[in-house]
């Protein structure tokens, strides 16, 4: 386990009178100082009508990195949509150095149906990147998105939530073995970073392997706008823009404490050993002590002899937790990560301070 305390200062903060380059995609361009709202066709429906994804491109007058912000690769994951929309349409980009490519809804068919996967043979768009022409429907869509709006970029942030019935505290997932990805992950200023390259076909893995450092931000649950998480994610985006010189008047945000989970023995999914109804004792973001009861599983009669309690195997932080209170044996209950002694001290101090403020 490692605890990070600083990021390198931007190396691209020089003032310049040069003009930015046009942003081009198949079928169009956005010149420096201009922005465009695009509905870009990536496929066709059963009726032959176009499937179009919304894309906003904001091209600053001055040169700088080209950054993509993407959401809703899973159609029912809504928090990231609002993050991307607010950055694209509510923020002042008159001082932007570089280019923003904002993709608030990548999985349009899934979004319309409010389903996680593409409602086309249940394909997972976020296992289909970078895509391929002449392949499955999901890979063809992924190919159109990747070649037009991901490959031209220098770095990216892909927003997700937990799947239906579970919720996540805000955290970053990133391949921390790559220094360029680690810089981006640290810049987002989340308290928790879970290290790993990610499954094959995910946008963050395939973009990073293509030389475009990309992180995943997990936040909250499906089918919801959760304002506190959205605001926290917006702070992370602003911190990234400061780190990489897009908004040069801003500052990189330090979250107060941070832990990087980079080995399997520092994290575990606790799973149900019995079917039944779950009484969850601790929620998302809770700090639990070794041996503490996290939840109890009961039958409809609440018979004492049939109650199964689930205890924390080590002291740690609940990053993800069950929301749907019914389980079969083997269903996940919570995602627990370990913390170093120094991080535990920092977290305890932070929460003591927050508690004191709330009492004022």
Secondary structure, 3 states (H helix, E strand, C coil): CECCCCCCCCCCCCCCCCECCCEEECCEEECCCCEEEEEEEEEECCCCCEEEEEEEEEECCEEEEEEEEECCCCCCCCHHHHHHHHHHHCCCCCCCEEEEEEECCCCHHHHHHCCCCECCCCECHHHCCCCCCCCCHHHHHHHHHHHHHHCCCCEEEEEECCCCCEEEEEEEEECCCCHHHHHHHHHCCCCEEEECCCCCCCHHHHHHHCCCEEEEEEEECCCCCCHHHHHHHHHHHHHHHHHCCCCCCCCCCCCCCCEEECCHHHEEEEECCCCEEEEECCCCCCEECCCCEEEEEECCCCCHHHCEEEECCCCEEEEEEECCCEECCCCEEEEEEECCHHHHHHHHHHHHHHHHHHHC
